[in-house]
């Protein structure tokens, strides 16, 4: 009987391939960057969401560690800061979900969504709302961004405009069947 397993990283660390891993075991890595912070200054634009890379890997060796980095959410404020990049390094390949852009001071267009590189599938994060009555932070692979005056709760989503909330931190998940 086979069992589905998973590991979730909400902070940086090391994923160690478990005992019983075979060369044919397939691992699914989902790597999402942090969301950009929203702006609280004139214009009130929202932050963009982090990009997501989905990567399928086999040939991992049981007991071997693979570096995982989880990007921080961008700080909200007069000028929202960019979200941090999340990544995992597997056999010399760095799979990255880039952080979303923070909303600029006085900007009337939201921060751009982050991109992704080296995934089997690369998805861009959603852009932040314009601030012209649309203060919604950008949506990530995991869900919708922060709404007016609220914090981002789904991983990698952008901070809202007007209140200038922080973007949500990124995440890295791993799934496999043994």
HELIX and SHEET records of a PDB file:
SHEET    1   A 5 UNK A   4  UNK A   9  0                                        
SHEET    2   A 5 UNK A 171  UNK A 177 -1                                        
SHEET    3   A 5 UNK A  27  UNK A  32 -1                                        
SHEET    4   A 5 UNK A  52  UNK A  57 -1                                        
SHEET    5   A 5 UNK A 121  UNK A 123 -1                                        
SHEET    1   B 5 UNK A  13  UNK A  16  0                                        
SHEET    2   B 5 UNK A  65  UNK A  69 -1                                        
SHEET    3   B 5 UNK A  86  UNK A  90 -1                                        
SHEET    4   B 5 UNK A  93  UNK A  97 -1                                        
SHEET    5   B 5 UNK A 116  UNK A 117 -1                                        
END                                                                             
